[in-house]
Amino acid sequence: MDKTLLITGANRGIGLELARQYLAANWRVLACCRNPDQATELQALAQRGTGKLAIHALDVARDEDIARLARELREEKIDILFQNAGIGGPRGQGFAPIDSEEWLKAFRVNVLAPFHLTLALVDQVAASQRRIVAIMGTQLGSITDNTSGGRYVYRSTKAAVHMVGKSLSIDLAPRGITTLLLHPGWVRTAMGGAQATMSVEDSVRGLRQVLERATPADSGQLIAYDGRILPW
Ligand SMILES: NC(=O)c1ccc[n+]([C@@H]2O[C@H](COP(=O)([O-])OP(=O)(O)OC[C@H]3O[C@@H](n4cnc5c(N)ncnc54)[C@H](OP(=O)(O)O)[C@@H]3O)[C@@H](O)[C@H]2O)c1
């Protein structure tokens, strides 16, 4: 039977490449993005494809969007729920004033949304074969790895979502669900910038291998695109 990936933030960057590669591997892809009408690359993929790509509107920061999506998808089985959507927060983020509203907005997108969406779709994940909840973390959210300071908004929200994922890994284990925090590498996207060391293609190839090999024993770990376990 076909396997199904749900991906958030699927209209560009790493999310779009995840949609591309899983489609090429013959998966069904539920591609979620804020503005389907403007998601031209996703639409082109849908037109080219074999009917295996469905585009859904989802602003992960809006509780009503999450509730509507869960209603739309109530009959689905979701093998991998990939929570990729994320924001870096305001520019700067050195030891200087930071807009509190912007900081809270980043918390909503990077931390609260993965929890709310997992809660809304947990039955669909539990009903699937693979039963994986994948949350995009980052090495920059590692407290052990922080030797350069700064990046207060991004680092604090990603460290927080690492903890959300760790608790999910424990709470969802009885339902056979594996919860992974993933680090995609430093990737050339709008967020990663042009100086980043990895292409989206290579990053996603690595992430797919990590997901392919994942077992319940990996649940609750922060795993890099090349399979390395990273310290919290
Ligand atoms: N690039 C890197 O080097 C790197 C490294 C470590 C971790 N990551 C993580 O990887 C993930 C993807 O990053 P990326 O590099 O692909 O970034 P990106 O190119 O900036 O893409 C971010 C994606 O998130 C979506 N998004 C933002 N806010 C949203 C919301 N409220 N609702 C729904 N979607 C929303 C964006 O949609 P819109 O187009 O609507 O804004 C876009 O699709 C993020 O979680 C990021 O923190 C990236």
The ligand as an SDF file (V2000), in Angstrom:
LIG
                    3D

 48 52  0  0  0  0  0  0  0  0999 V2000
   18.1230   26.1690    6.1780 N   0  0  0  0  0  0  0  0  0  0  0  0
   18.8510   25.7500    7.2150 C   0  0  0  0  0  0  0  0  0  0  0  0
   20.1090   25.8390    7.2010 O   0  0  0  0  0  0  0  0  0  0  0  0
   18.2060   25.1230    8.4080 C   0  0  0  0  0  0  0  0  0  0  0  0
   19.0340   24.5980    9.4120 C   0  0  0  0  0  0  0  0  0  0  0  0
   18.4460   24.0140   10.5290 C   0  0  0  0  0  0  0  0  0  0  0  0
   17.0730   23.9080   10.6250 C   0  0  0  0  0  0  0  0  0  0  0  0
   16.2880   24.4350    9.6400 N   0  0  0  0  0  0  0  0  0  0  0  0
   14.8380   24.3180    9.8040 C   0  0  0  0  0  0  0  0  0  0  0  0
   14.2790   23.6980    8.6620 O   0  0  0  0  0  0  0  0  0  0  0  0
   12.9290   24.1440    8.4670 C   0  0  0  0  0  0  0  0  0  0  0  0
   12.7640   24.6390    7.0300 C   0  0  0  0  0  0  0  0  0  0  0  0
   13.6730   25.6860    6.8270 O   0  0  0  0  0  0  0  0  0  0  0  0
   14.0550   26.2660    5.3860 P   0  0  0  0  0  0  0  0  0  0  0  0
   15.5170   26.4750    5.4230 O   0  0  0  0  0  0  0  0  0  0  0  0
   13.4380   25.4610    4.3080 O   0  0  0  0  0  0  0  0  0  0  0  0
   13.3790   27.7120    5.5100 O   0  0  0  0  0  0  0  0  0  0  0  0
   12.5730   28.6190    4.4570 P   0  0  0  0  0  0  0  0  0  0  0  0
   13.1030   28.4100    3.0890 O   0  0  0  0  0  0  0  0  0  0  0  0
   12.5870   29.9660    5.0690 O   0  0  0  0  0  0  0  0  0  0  0  0
   11.1060   27.9860    4.5080 O   0  0  0  0  0  0  0  0  0  0  0  0
   10.3290   28.0810    5.6550 C   0  0  0  0  0  0  0  0  0  0  0  0
    8.9950   27.4380    5.3750 C   0  0  0  0  0  0  0  0  0  0  0  0
    8.2090   27.5280    6.5720 O   0  0  0  0  0  0  0  0  0  0  0  0
    6.9520   28.0900    6.1880 C   0  0  0  0  0  0  0  0  0  0  0  0
    6.2800   28.7930    7.2870 N   0  0  0  0  0  0  0  0  0  0  0  0
    6.7370   29.8180    8.0430 C   0  0  0  0  0  0  0  0  0  0  0  0
    5.7770   30.2320    8.8990 N   0  0  0  0  0  0  0  0  0  0  0  0
    4.6920   29.4510    8.6590 C   0  0  0  0  0  0  0  0  0  0  0  0
    3.3880   29.3710    9.2040 C   0  0  0  0  0  0  0  0  0  0  0  0
    2.9770   30.2160   10.1740 N   0  0  0  0  0  0  0  0  0  0  0  0
    2.5400   28.4340    8.7310 N   0  0  0  0  0  0  0  0  0  0  0  0
    2.9280   27.5920    7.7610 C   0  0  0  0  0  0  0  0  0  0  0  0
    4.1360   27.6170    7.1680 N   0  0  0  0  0  0  0  0  0  0  0  0
    5.0080   28.5390    7.6350 C   0  0  0  0  0  0  0  0  0  0  0  0
    7.2650   29.0270    5.0500 C   0  0  0  0  0  0  0  0  0  0  0  0
    6.0820   29.3500    4.3570 O   0  0  0  0  0  0  0  0  0  0  0  0
    5.8170   30.8370    3.6930 P   0  0  0  0  0  0  0  0  0  0  0  0
    6.4060   30.7780    2.3250 O   0  0  0  0  0  0  0  0  0  0  0  0
    4.3370   30.9640    3.7230 O   0  0  0  0  0  0  0  0  0  0  0  0
    6.5320   31.8310    4.5750 O   0  0  0  0  0  0  0  0  0  0  0  0
    8.2240   28.1380    4.2600 C   0  0  0  0  0  0  0  0  0  0  0  0
    7.5190   27.2000    3.5170 O   0  0  0  0  0  0  0  0  0  0  0  0
   12.7030   25.2240    9.5300 C   0  0  0  0  0  0  0  0  0  0  0  0
   12.0380   24.6520   10.6290 O   0  0  0  0  0  0  0  0  0  0  0  0
   14.1060   25.6380    9.9300 C   0  0  0  0  0  0  0  0  0  0  0  0
   14.1740   26.1590   11.2350 O   0  0  0  0  0  0  0  0  0  0  0  0
   16.8200   25.0380    8.5330 C   0  0  0  0  0  0  0  0  0  0  0  0
  1  2  1  0
  2  3  2  0
  2  4  1  0
  4  5  1  0
  4 48  2  0
  5  6  2  0
  6  7  1  0
  7  8  2  0
  8  9  1  0
  8 48  1  0
  9 10  1  0
  9 46  1  0
 10 11  1  0
 11 12  1  0
 11 44  1  0
 12 13  1  0
 13 14  1  0
 14 15  2  0
 14 16  1  0
 14 17  1  0
 17 18  1  0
 18 19  2  0
 18 20  1  0
 18 21  1  0
 21 22  1  0
 22 23  1  0
 23 24  1  0
 23 42  1  0
 24 25  1  0
 25 26  1  0
 25 36  1  0
 26 27  1  0
 26 35  1  0
 27 28  2  0
 28 29  1  0
 29 30  1  0
 29 35  2  0
 30 31  1  0
 30 32  2  0
 32 33  1  0
 33 34  2  0
 34 35  1  0
 36 37  1  0
 36 42  1  0
 37 38  1  0
 38 39  2  0
 38 40  1  0
 38 41  1  0
 42 43  1  0
 44 45  1  0
 44 46  1  0
 46 47  1  0
M  CHG  2   8   1  16  -1
M  END
$$$$
